[in-house]
Amino acid sequence: MAEWRAGVVSVVLVNFRGTDDTIDAIRNLQALDWPRERLEIIVVENASGDDSLERLRREVDGISLIVSKENLGFAGGCNLGVARSHGEYVAFLNNDARPDGNWISAAISRFENSSKIGAVASRVLDWDGELVDFIGAALTWYGMGYKPLTAEPVPSVPDKAHDVLFGTGAAMFVRRSVFDELGGFDERYFMFFEDVDLGWRLNLAGHRFVYEPGSVAFHKHHASMSKFGSFKETYLLERNALFTLYKNLGEESLHENLAAALALNARRAVARGELDSQEFDLRRGGSDAESTEVAKSALATLYGVDQFVANLPSLRESRAQIQRDRVTGDGALWKLFGETDAPAFPGDYFHEGYSNIVDTFAVLDGPPTRKVLIITGDPIGVKMAGPAIRAWHMAEALAVENDVTLVSLASVEPLEAGFDIEHVAPGDERSMRALEATADVIIFQGLAMALFKCIRETRKILVCDIYDPMHLEHLEQGREHNNAEWTRQVSSATDVLNEQLERGDFFICASERQRHFYLGQLAALGRVNPANYEDDPDLTGLISVVPFGLSSVPPKHERPVLKGVWPGIGVDDKVLLWSGGLYNWFDPENLIRAVGKLAQTRPNVRLFFQGTKHPHPGVPEMAIVARSRALATELGILDVNVFFNSSWVDYADRQNYLTEADAGVSTHFSHIETTFSFRTRILDYLWADLPMVVTEGDHFAELVERRELGVSVPAEDVEALTEALERVLFNDDFAQKARKNVAEVASEYRWENVLAPLTDFVREAHFAEDRVAAGDARVGAPAAGGRSVRKRKHGISKDIELVAFYLKNGGPRVLVHKVRARLRRGRSK
C-alpha cells in the first residue's frame, strides 16, 4: 500500500476510448487553483485497444499513467488508480468532465469542517452550466439510485451544503482512509450504481457524505453504452440495484423490500417486452409452440435477476460484514433516501402492478425511527461552553439510530452536523410546540421546562439532563448578593430541579456522587417507589450516570497559539493551562500566588487562563476575573508569568492550546458545590494527555489520586500547590508517568462510551413506571412500532403524476430514454 501524503489530493481518471476528453480533463486539472505539489493526477488506461496509450504518453506529462491489461470497468479502474495513489484524499472525475477552478479547494474546505465527513459530492452541471446533472441524491425502495432534477434548468435558489446518501462518480472526493476502510468500489458492479453502493456503505459505517455546491464540475454526458445496445445497460442496472439493496438494507427491512423488488422486476420485464403474461394460461388457448420471440430488453431484467442469484454466495459474505460493522441504523439514513416512491417506467400495465406491490408490501414508509428533540440553553457555534458541547455530542450519538433535532435557546451558527439544528428563543412557545409535537423523546438541560409550557405539559417521553446541580452552584454564585436575593436564587433553582425530578421519565447525571445525591432528592419527592423499584431495584432505569466525554480523535496541533506567539510566552517556557472559564466558586487567586512563588526559582513558568468571556451573552464576567487580574498585577506577574485570554477559545481551536500546554490545572474552594461538581475542563486534560494539578474534594480529584494522573492538593494550601506545580512541570519522570496513566484513563471517557446509558434508553424508550401507574403517561412504545403499508393513489391521474415526477427528477438512467421516447411517440400519434 502506498504511503499517504497529508494534504495531497489524488485525482483518478479512467480512460476507455475517450482520449480526447481525457487529455482535456488533465489539462483542466493542471490549471486549477490548487498547489501543484498537492495534486496527483492518475490516469488508468482501461485496455481501450486503440491508440489511447500512445497518445497519453506522447501528449501529456505530469501524470501517473497506469495501464490495465483488461477492461476493469469504472469500479475496477478507479480501485486500481487509488491503489497507486499517495494522497490523503482521492477524487474521481469522469474523463468527459471539466472541473471548475475551485473544484478541489471547495471540497477540501468542506472536509476540514469535520473529521466525520468521509466524502464530498460535487455539484455537477451539464457542459454549458445550464442544466442539472447532480445536486442531490435519492434512492428508490427497490435499490436504484437516481439524481433528482437531472436535465432540469439549474434552480435559481442558492444551493446549500447538505448530507447525501451518495455522490456521483462523475465528480466526487473520498478520504483515502475511509475509501480503504470500505474496500473501495465493489468491482462486481463493473459500472452503474457502484457510486450509490459506496455512498450507502460509507453512511452505514458512520461517516458523512456531504454535498458541497462550491465544488463544481461540468459533464458532457456521452452515451457510452448506446453502441453496445441499451439492453446491456438495462441488465447492469437491474442486477446492480439488487446487489445494492441486498448488501446494505438492514435485516428488518430487507425481506419485505427484496421480495417486493423481485416482484417488480418481473412486472417490469413483462412491461418492457410488451408481453402477455397470461398467454400460457390453459383457458386462453393460443399457440402451443415451444418457443416465442422475446425482446432482449425483457430478457435483460431476467438475466439481471439470475446473475444476482449467481452472485449470492459472495454477496452474502459482503452483507454479513457490512451489517456486522455498521454503526448507523436504517431509520437514521432514511431521510437521505429522498423520494423512494419513483416507479421510473411508463404505462398503465406497469403502474397497476407497481401499485399492487406497494399497497401490499411495506416499502414506502421506510424503517421505523424515533424523533429525538435535544434542548440546550447555550449557544451552538464555533465557541461552545460545556452544556452546548454535551448536547452536541448527545445529538451526534443519537443521530446514528434516530432522527435528531438539536435546539439552542440562545443562538445558532451554521455548523457541519449529521442532524438538524434549530434556534428557538425563550418565550417562542409556538415554535417549541411545533418541535415538541413531532418528537417522540425530549432531552433537555437547564431551564427548558421552566420556560416552555409545552415541555411542562408534554405527553412525550422526557429525559432530564441534570449533570449541572444548579441549586448547589447558586449557593456559591449568589454569595455576592444580599441574603434575600441569595435565598431567592437558590430557592428558584431548587424549584426548577424539583419540577424536573417530579416529571421526568429518565434522568442522567455526571458521576456516581451526583447520582446518590439526586436519589435522595428523588426519594424526597416520592419517585423512589414500588412501581419504579419492582423491575429495577438499583434504579439505573430511572437515573444513570452519563458523565461528560471526550473525542476518540486525539487533539492535533494545527497552528501555534501560545509558545512563541502570545506576547510574553516563549517557545521553551513551561505552560500551565487553565482550560475553560473563571467562575466565583473556583480559587484562581491562590493558584496565582503559587505561580508567583514558583516563578522565583522557575522564572519560565507560565499560567494561562484560556477563557474569561463566556460565549453565552447572558453570562456576565464574574467578579473573580477582576480580582484575579488585580492580584496578578499586585504581585507584578501579570503578562509576565500569568496571562488572561480576554475572550473564549473556539471549541475546534482548543486543541492547539492543549497540545502546547505542559500541564493542566483546576483549583477550587472546599464546599458542597465542589463535592458534587464534575469539572469538565479535566476532560480536556485527559484528551490531551496532560498531567494535572487539582484541588481535593471532587470526583476528579479522587480519580487523579487513584490513577496517578498528577497531584491533588488541599484547598487553599499555597505551599502544597507550589510544590505540586514544581513536580508536575519540572519533574520529567513524574510527568511522563502521569501522561501514560492519563492516556489509559482517557479511553474510558470517550463520548461513545459515556453516552451508552442514554443511547440504550432511547433505543428502548419508555415512560417511567410510576407515571404509567398513575395514569400520567401513555402506555407503550412512543414510536418505531410496526411498519404500516402506505396507500397510494390509483388510476390515470396517478400514472400522469408518476411520469411527471420521473421527468422532473431524472430517475435511474436505465429508464430515462424509454420514458421520454414513449411520451414523444404518444404525442406524435
KEPA-524751 format. One line per 3 residues: their letters; for each residue x negated, y negated, z of C-alpha. Coordinates in steps of 0.2 Angstrom, whole numbers, plus 5000, padded with zeros to 4 digits. Example, Ala and Ser with C-alpha at 12.3 -4.5 7.8 and 13.67 -1.06 7.14 Angstrom:
KEPA-524751
AS = 4938/5022/5039; 4932/5005/5036
end
This chain:
KEPA-524751
MAE = 5000/5000/5000; 4993/4983/4995; 4989/4971/5009
WRA = 5001/4956/5010; 4995/4938/5010; 5005/4926/5020
GVV = 5015/4913/5011; 5012/4921/4994; 5027/4924/4983
SVV = 5025/4939/4970; 5037/4937/4956; 5041/4953/4947
LVN = 5047/4953/4929; 5052/4969/4919; 5049/4969/4901
FRG = 5058/4981/4889; 5058/4975/4871; 5060/4957/4876
TDD = 5043/4950/4874; 5048/4933/4868; 5059/4930/4883
TID = 5046/4937/4895; 5032/4925/4888; 5043/4910/4890
AIR = 5048/4916/4908; 5030/4917/4913; 5025/4900/4906
NLQ = 5040/4893/4915; 5035/4901/4931; 5017/4894/4929
ALD = 5025/4877/4928; 5034/4877/4944; 5032/4865/4958
WPR = 5023/4878/4969; 5005/4881/4973; 4997/4892/4960
ERL = 4986/4900/4974; 5003/4906/4982; 5010/4913/4966
EII = 5008/4930/4960; 5016/4935/4943; 5018/4953/4940
VVE = 5024/4959/4923; 5030/4978/4921; 5029/4983/4903
NAS = 5043/4996/4904; 5037/5008/4889; 5045/4997/4876
GDD = 5037/5007/4862; 5034/4992/4851; 5020/4978/4851
SLE = 5025/4971/4868; 5010/4977/4877; 4998/4970/4864
RLR = 5007/4953/4864; 5007/4951/4883; 4988/4955/4884
REV = 4985/4943/4869; 4997/4928/4873; 4997/4926/4891
DGI = 4985/4925/4906; 4986/4923/4924; 4997/4938/4927
SLI = 4995/4956/4934; 5001/4967/4919; 5007/4984/4924
VSK = 5010/4997/4911; 5023/5011/4914; 5022/5027/4904
ENL = 5041/5029/4903; 5056/5018/4904; 5060/5017/4923
GFA = 5075/5006/4921; 5077/4990/4931; 5076/4998/4948
GGC = 5061/5008/4945; 5052/4994/4935; 5055/4982/4950
NLG = 5049/4995/4963; 5033/4998/4953; 5030/4979/4952
VAR = 5032/4977/4971; 5021/4992/4975; 5007/4982/4966
SHG = 5011/4965/4973; 5002/4956/4988; 5015/4943/4993
EYV = 5024/4940/5009; 5039/4938/4998; 5044/4947/4982
AFL = 5055/4938/4969; 5064/4946/4955; 5068/4937/4939
NND = 5076/4943/4923; 5064/4941/4909; 5078/4931/4900
ARP = 5080/4919/4914; 5072/4901/4916; 5068/4896/4934
DGN = 5071/4878/4939; 5056/4868/4946; 5061/4871/4964
WIS = 5067/4889/4962; 5054/4896/4973; 5052/4881/4986
AAI = 5070/4880/4990; 5071/4899/4993; 5056/4899/5004
SRF = 5063/4885/5014; 5078/4895/5017; 5068/4909/5023
ENS = 5059/4898/5035; 5075/4893/5044; 5077/4910/5052
SKI = 5067/4926/5054; 5084/4936/5052; 5085/4931/5034
GAV = 5079/4946/5024; 5084/4940/5007; 5089/4924/4997
ASR = 5100/4924/4982; 5098/4911/4969; 5111/4900/4961
VLD = 5111/4906/4943; 5119/4897/4929; 5121/4900/4910
WDG = 5106/4894/4899; 5114/4877/4897; 5118/4875/4915
ELV = 5137/4873/4911; 5144/4889/4916; 5143/4900/4932
DFI = 5133/4916/4932; 5131/4919/4951; 5136/4908/4965
GAA = 5143/4921/4977; 5146/4940/4978; 5161/4951/4980
LTW = 5164/4970/4981; 5180/4980/4976; 5186/4993/4988
YGM = 5180/5006/4976; 5162/5001/4976; 5160/4989/4960
GYK = 5151/4973/4964; 5155/4958/4955; 5151/4939/4954
PLT = 5166/4928/4957; 5169/4913/4945; 5157/4921/4931
AEP = 5158/4911/4915; 5169/4898/4923; 5163/4879/4922
VPS = 5152/4875/4937; 5163/4869/4951; 5162/4850/4955
VPD = 5162/4854/4974; 5144/4854/4980; 5138/4872/4984
KAH = 5133/4876/5002; 5122/4890/5008; 5131/4905/5015
DVL = 5129/4923/5019; 5132/4935/5005; 5133/4954/5003
FGT = 5120/4954/4989; 5111/4944/4976; 5110/4946/4958
GAA = 5094/4955/4952; 5093/4941/4938; 5085/4929/4952
MFV = 5083/4933/4970; 5070/4935/4984; 5067/4948/4997
RRS = 5054/4948/5012; 5041/4961/5007; 5043/4969/5025
VFD = 5062/4971/5023; 5060/4977/5005; 5048/4991/5011
ELG = 5059/4995/5026; 5073/4998/5014; 5063/5008/5002
GFD = 5066/4996/4988; 5079/4998/4974; 5087/5015/4973
ERY = 5079/5022/4957; 5093/5034/4954; 5103/5020/4948
FMF = 5091/5016/4933; 5101/5000/4930; 5118/4991/4936
FED = 5123/4989/4954; 5105/4993/4961; 5106/4975/4967
VDL = 5123/4977/4975; 5116/4993/4984; 5100/4984/4990
GWR = 5110/4970/4997; 5123/4981/5006; 5109/4991/5014
LNL = 5100/4975/5019; 5115/4969/5028; 5118/4986/5037
AGH = 5100/4985/5043; 5104/4969/5052; 5096/4957/5041
RFV = 5105/4942/5032; 5106/4939/5014; 5109/4920/5011
YEP = 5114/4912/4995; 5103/4896/4993; 5111/4884/4980
GSV = 5095/4874/4979; 5086/4889/4971; 5092/4888/4953
AFH = 5089/4899/4938; 5097/4899/4921; 5101/4915/4912
KHH = 5103/4919/4893; 5114/4934/4895; 5108/4946/4881
ASM = 5120/4960/4878; 5106/4973/4881; 5117/4988/4882
SKF = 5128/4984/4866; 5116/4993/4854; 5117/5009/4864
GSF = 5136/5009/4865; 5147/5002/4878; 5152/5019/4884
KET = 5134/5021/4891; 5136/5006/4901; 5153/5012/4907
YLL = 5145/5028/4913; 5131/5020/4923; 5143/5008/4931
ERN = 5156/5021/4936; 5143/5033/4943; 5133/5019/4952
ALF = 5149/5012/4960; 5152/5029/4968; 5134/5031/4973
TLY = 5135/5014/4982; 5152/5017/4990; 5147/5034/4997
KNL = 5130/5029/5004; 5135/5013/5013; 5153/5014/5019
GEE = 5155/5019/5037; 5162/5035/5042; 5179/5028/5047
SLH = 5182/5020/5030; 5173/5032/5018; 5185/5046/5017
ENL = 5200/5035/5013; 5191/5024/5001; 5181/5038/4992
AAA = 5197/5048/4989; 5206/5033/4983; 5191/5028/4972
LAL = 5191/5046/4964; 5209/5045/4960; 5207/5028/4952
NAR = 5193/5034/4941; 5205/5047/4934; 5218/5034/4931
RAV = 5205/5023/4923; 5198/5036/4912; 5215/5041/4905
ARG = 5220/5022/4903; 5203/5019/4894; 5205/5033/4882
ELD = 5224/5029/4879; 5228/5047/4883; 5244/5055/4889
SQE = 5240/5065/4905; 5257/5074/4903; 5254/5082/4886
FDL = 5249/5098/4894; 5265/5099/4904; 5274/5115/4898
RRG = 5290/5107/4897; 5283/5094/4885; 5279/5106/4871
GSD = 5266/5098/4860; 5251/5106/4852; 5243/5122/4858
AES = 5226/5119/4850; 5211/5122/4861; 5203/5105/4858
TEV = 5208/5087/4856; 5199/5071/4852; 5195/5061/4866
AKS = 5186/5044/4866; 5168/5043/4873; 5174/5028/4884
ALA = 5186/5040/4893; 5173/5053/4895; 5161/5040/4902
TLY = 5171/5039/4918; 5172/5058/4919; 5154/5060/4916
GVD = 5150/5047/4929; 5160/5056/4942; 5152/5073/4938
QFV = 5135/5065/4940; 5140/5058/4957; 5144/5076/4961
ANL = 5127/5082/4954; 5118/5070/4965; 5127/5073/4981
PSL = 5113/5083/4989; 5101/5068/4988; 5114/5055/4991
RES = 5120/5065/5007; 5102/5063/5014; 5102/5044/5009
RAQ = 5118/5042/5018; 5113/5051/5033; 5098/5039/5035
IQR = 5107/5023/5031; 5121/5027/5043; 5109/5033/5057
DRV = 5098/5017/5056; 5112/5004/5053; 5114/4991/5066
TGD = 5129/4981/5058; 5147/4988/5058; 5158/4988/5043
GAL = 5170/4976/5052; 5157/4963/5053; 5152/4964/5035
WKL = 5170/4965/5028; 5171/4946/5026; 5156/4947/5014
FGE = 5166/4958/5003; 5177/4944/4996; 5192/4949/4986
TDA = 5192/4968/4986; 5209/4969/4978; 5202/4967/4960
PAF = 5209/4981/4948; 5197/4974/4934; 5206/4984/4920
PGD = 5222/4978/4910; 5238/4987/4906; 5254/4992/4914
YFH = 5249/5010/4915; 5233/5007/4924; 5241/4994/4936
EGY = 5255/5006/4940; 5243/5019/4945; 5232/5006/4954
SNI = 5247/5000/4964; 5252/5018/4969; 5234/5021/4976
VDT = 5233/5005/4986; 5250/5007/4993; 5246/5025/4999
FAV = 5228/5023/5005; 5222/5010/5017; 5209/5002/5007
LDG = 5213/4984/5006; 5213/4978/5024; 5196/4984/5027
PPT = 5189/4992/5043; 5196/4986/5060; 5187/4972/5068
RKV = 5188/4961/5083; 5188/4942/5083; 5177/4936/5097
LII = 5178/4917/5102; 5162/4911/5112; 5163/4894/5120
TGD = 5149/4884/5127; 5149/4866/5134; 5132/4862/5127
PIG = 5126/4855/5110; 5122/4868/5097; 5107/4862/5086
VKM = 5089/4862/5085; 5087/4856/5103; 5096/4868/5114
AGP = 5096/4870/5133; 5100/4886/5142; 5119/4888/5141
AIR = 5118/4885/5122; 5104/4897/5120; 5113/4910/5129
AWH = 5129/4908/5120; 5119/4908/5103; 5111/4925/5107
MAE = 5128/4932/5113; 5135/4927/5096; 5121/4935/5087
ALA = 5123/4951/5096; 5141/4952/5095; 5142/4947/5076
VEN = 5134/4964/5072; 5151/4973/5075; 5163/4958/5077
DVT = 5170/4943/5068; 5162/4929/5079; 5165/4911/5081
LVS = 5154/4900/5092; 5161/4884/5098; 5152/4869/5106
LAS = 5162/4857/5116; 5148/4844/5114; 5141/4844/5097
VEP = 5136/4855/5082; 5121/4853/5070; 5120/4863/5054
LEA = 5110/4879/5058; 5107/4896/5050; 5119/4909/5058
GFD = 5127/4925/5054; 5143/4919/5062; 5155/4904/5062
IEH = 5150/4888/5072; 5164/4875/5077; 5164/4859/5087
VAP = 5180/4856/5097; 5180/4840/5108; 5186/4841/5126
GDE = 5205/4836/5125; 5207/4843/5107; 5220/4856/5113
RSM = 5227/4858/5095; 5210/4864/5088; 5206/4875/5103
RAL = 5223/4883/5102; 5221/4887/5084; 5205/4896/5088
EAT = 5212/4905/5103; 5227/4911/5093; 5216/4921/5081
ADV = 5204/4928/5094; 5205/4945/5102; 5192/4942/5115
IIF = 5187/4925/5123; 5170/4922/5131; 5166/4906/5139
QGL = 5154/4897/5151; 5157/4882/5162; 5172/4871/5161
AMA = 5182/4878/5146; 5196/4885/5156; 5197/4869/5166
LFK = 5198/4858/5150; 5210/4868/5139; 5227/4874/5144
CIR = 5227/4887/5130; 5212/4895/5138; 5220/4895/5156
ETR = 5236/4902/5149; 5229/4914/5136; 5236/4931/5134
KIL = 5219/4937/5126; 5205/4947/5135; 5195/4934/5144
VCD = 5176/4936/5148; 5169/4923/5161; 5150/4920/5160
IYD = 5146/4914/5177; 5127/4915/5176; 5127/4897/5182
PMH = 5133/4896/5200; 5138/4878/5198; 5145/4876/5216
LEH = 5128/4880/5223; 5120/4868/5211; 5131/4854/5217
LEQ = 5125/4857/5234; 5108/4850/5229; 5113/4839/5214
GRE = 5126/4830/5224; 5114/4825/5239; 5111/4808/5231
HNN = 5129/4803/5233; 5139/4799/5249; 5147/4813/5259
AEW = 5164/4811/5252; 5158/4811/5234; 5146/4826/5238
TRQ = 5160/4836/5246; 5172/4832/5231; 5159/4838/5218
VSS = 5156/4854/5227; 5174/4857/5230; 5179/4854/5212
ATD = 5165/4866/5206; 5171/4879/5218; 5189/4877/5212
VLN = 5184/4879/5194; 5174/4895/5198; 5189/4902/5208
EQL = 5201/4899/5194; 5190/4909/5183; 5187/4923/5195
ERG = 5206/4924/5198; 5210/4925/5179; 5195/4934/5171
DFF = 5195/4952/5164; 5177/4954/5164; 5163/4944/5172
ICA = 5144/4943/5168; 5131/4935/5179; 5112/4934/5178
SER = 5105/4945/5192; 5110/4958/5205; 5108/4945/5218
QRH = 5121/4935/5209; 5132/4950/5207; 5133/4953/5226
FYL = 5137/4935/5229; 5151/4935/5216; 5158/4951/5223
GQL = 5160/4943/5239; 5169/4929/5231; 5180/4941/5221
AAL = 5184/4950/5236; 5190/4934/5245; 5201/4931/5230
GRV = 5209/4948/5231; 5201/4955/5215; 5192/4969/5224
NPA = 5207/4980/5225; 5213/4998/5222; 5218/4995/5204
NYE = 5200/4989/5199; 5192/5002/5210; 5201/5018/5206
DDP = 5191/5022/5190; 5177/5010/5193; 5170/5012/5211
DLT = 5154/5002/5208; 5165/4989/5199; 5152/4987/5185
GLI = 5168/4987/5174; 5173/4971/5182; 5157/4962/5184
SVV = 5140/4966/5177; 5123/4959/5176; 5118/4951/5159
PFG = 5103/4940/5163; 5095/4928/5151; 5085/4936/5137
LSS = 5071/4933/5126; 5067/4936/5107; 5060/4953/5102
VPP = 5050/4942/5089; 5034/4936/5098; 5031/4917/5098
KHE = 5020/4911/5083; 5008/4896/5084; 5013/4886/5068
RPV = 5005/4869/5072; 4995/4861/5086; 5006/4851/5098
LKG = 4996/4849/5114; 4977/4853/5114; 4968/4841/5104
VWP = 4984/4832/5099; 4993/4825/5114; 4983/4810/5120
GIG = 4973/4815/5135; 4973/4834/5132; 4958/4841/5124
VDD = 4955/4857/5115; 4946/4865/5129; 4957/4859/5143
KVL = 4967/4871/5154; 4986/4868/5151; 4999/4872/5165
LWS = 5016/4871/5156; 5032/4867/5165; 5045/4873/5152
GGL = 5062/4866/5152; 5070/4851/5161; 5067/4842/5178
YNW = 5081/4843/5190; 5084/4837/5208; 5083/4855/5215
FDP = 5066/4858/5209; 5050/4852/5218; 5038/4845/5204
ENL = 5031/4832/5217; 5021/4845/5227; 5016/4853/5211
IRA = 5009/4836/5206; 5000/4834/5222; 4992/4851/5220
VGK = 4986/4847/5202; 4979/4831/5209; 4969/4841/5222
LAQ = 4964/4854/5210; 4958/4841/5197; 4945/4835/5210
TRP = 4935/4851/5207; 4943/4856/5190; 4944/4840/5180
NVR = 4950/4848/5164; 4967/4855/5172; 4982/4848/5163
LFF = 5000/4849/5169; 5013/4846/5155; 5032/4843/5159
QGT = 5040/4849/5142; 5057/4841/5144; 5064/4826/5154
KHP = 5079/4820/5142; 5092/4834/5142; 5099/4837/5124
HPG = 5117/4835/5131; 5121/4817/5131; 5132/4819/5146
VPE = 5117/4825/5157; 5108/4809/5164; 5090/4809/5168
MAI = 5089/4814/5186; 5081/4804/5200; 5067/4817/5202
VAR = 5060/4812/5185; 5057/4794/5190; 5050/4800/5207
SRA = 5038/4812/5199; 5031/4799/5187; 5029/4787/5201
LAT = 5019/4799/5211; 5008/4804/5197; 5005/4785/5194
ELG = 5001/4783/5213; 4988/4797/5213; 4980/4790/5197
ILD = 4983/4806/5187; 4997/4801/5175; 4992/4804/5157
VNV = 4975/4810/5164; 4980/4826/5172; 4999/4825/5172
FFN = 5009/4822/5157; 5028/4820/5153; 5037/4823/5137
SSW = 5050/4809/5136; 5062/4819/5125; 5066/4838/5123
VDY = 5057/4850/5113; 5067/4858/5099; 5072/4876/5103
ADR = 5062/4883/5087; 5047/4872/5091; 5044/4878/5109
QNY = 5034/4892/5104; 5020/4880/5099; 5019/4873/5117
LTE = 5020/4890/5125; 5006/4898/5114; 4994/4883/5118
ADA = 4998/4885/5137; 4986/4894/5149; 4999/4897/5162
GVS = 5017/4893/5166; 5024/4886/5182; 5041/4883/5192
THF = 5042/4876/5209; 5057/4873/5220; 5063/4870/5237
SHI = 5070/4883/5249; 5089/4883/5249; 5104/4893/5244
ETT = 5103/4887/5226; 5086/4895/5225; 5092/4911/5232
FSF = 5104/4914/5219; 5096/4905/5204; 5090/4913/5188
RTR = 5076/4901/5181; 5077/4904/5163; 5061/4895/5160
ILD = 5052/4910/5167; 5058/4920/5152; 5049/4908/5140
YLW = 5033/4913/5150; 5037/4931/5148; 5040/4929/5130
ADL = 5023/4920/5128; 5013/4932/5139; 5009/4918/5151
PMV = 5003/4922/5169; 5013/4911/5181; 5014/4902/5197
VTE = 5031/4901/5205; 5039/4897/5222; 5045/4911/5233
GDH = 5064/4915/5236; 5072/4918/5220; 5074/4933/5208
FAE = 5059/4930/5198; 5048/4926/5212; 5051/4944/5218
LVE = 5048/4950/5200; 5031/4941/5199; 5025/4948/5216
RRE = 5031/4966/5212; 5025/4967/5195; 5009/4956/5197
LGV = 5014/4943/5184; 5005/4929/5193; 5006/4922/5210
SVP = 5021/4917/5221; 5019/4904/5235; 5029/4897/5249
AED = 5040/4882/5246; 5032/4865/5249; 5015/4873/5253
VEA = 5002/4862/5243; 4987/4871/5249; 4994/4888/5244
LTE = 5000/4881/5227; 4982/4873/5224; 4974/4890/5227
ALE = 4987/4899/5216; 4984/4887/5201; 4965/4889/5203
RVL = 4967/4908/5202; 4979/4909/5188; 4970/4896/5177
FND = 4952/4899/5181; 4950/4917/5186; 4949/4926/5169
DFA = 4950/4944/5176; 4966/4940/5186; 4974/4930/5171
QKA = 4970/4944/5159; 4978/4957/5170; 4993/4947/5173
RKN = 4995/4944/5154; 4995/4963/5152; 5008/4965/5165
VAE = 5019/4951/5158; 5019/4959/5141; 5026/4975/5149
VAS = 5040/4967/5158; 5045/4956/5143; 5051/4971/5133
EYR = 5064/4974/5147; 5071/4956/5145; 5074/4956/5126
WEN = 5091/4950/5121; 5096/4966/5113; 5093/4975/5130
VLA = 5100/4962/5142; 5116/4959/5132; 5121/4978/5131
PLT = 5134/4977/5145; 5143/4963/5136; 5142/4971/5119
DFV = 5148/4988/5127; 5163/4979/5135; 5168/4970/5119
REA = 5167/4986/5109; 5180/4994/5121; 5188/4978/5126
HFA = 5202/4979/5139; 5211/4969/5151; 5207/4971/5170
EDR = 5217/4985/5178; 5224/4974/5192; 5230/4961/5179
VAA = 5239/4975/5169; 5246/4982/5185; 5253/4965/5190
GDA = 5261/4963/5173; 5249/4948/5169; 5242/4956/5153
RVG = 5247/4966/5138; 5243/4985/5140; 5232/4992/5126
APA = 5218/4988/5114; 5218/4969/5108; 5213/4973/5090
AGG = 5204/4986/5080; 5218/4998/5081; 5224/5010/5067
RSV = 5222/5004/5049; 5238/4999/5040; 5242/5000/5022
RKR = 5245/4983/5014; 5259/4982/5002; 5256/4973/4986
KHG = 5267/4965/4973; 5273/4976/4958; 5278/4973/4940
ISK = 5273/4962/4926; 5271/4947/4937; 5258/4956/4947
DIE = 5250/4963/4931; 5248/4945/4924; 5241/4939/4941
LVA = 5228/4953/4941; 5222/4949/4924; 5221/4930/4928
FYL = 5211/4934/4944; 5200/4945/4934; 5197/4932/4920
KNG = 5193/4919/4934; 5182/4930/4944; 5172/4939/4932
GPR = 5174/4956/4939; 5162/4971/4935; 5153/4970/4919
VLV = 5159/4986/4913; 5177/4979/4910; 5174/4961/4906
HKV = 5174/4963/4887; 5188/4975/4887; 5200/4964/4896
RAR = 5196/4949/4885; 5197/4959/4869; 5214/4966/4874
LRR = 5220/4949/4878; 5214/4942/4861; 5222/4957/4852
GRS = 5238/4953/4861; 5238/4935/4856; 5235/4939/4838
K = 5250/4951/4836
end
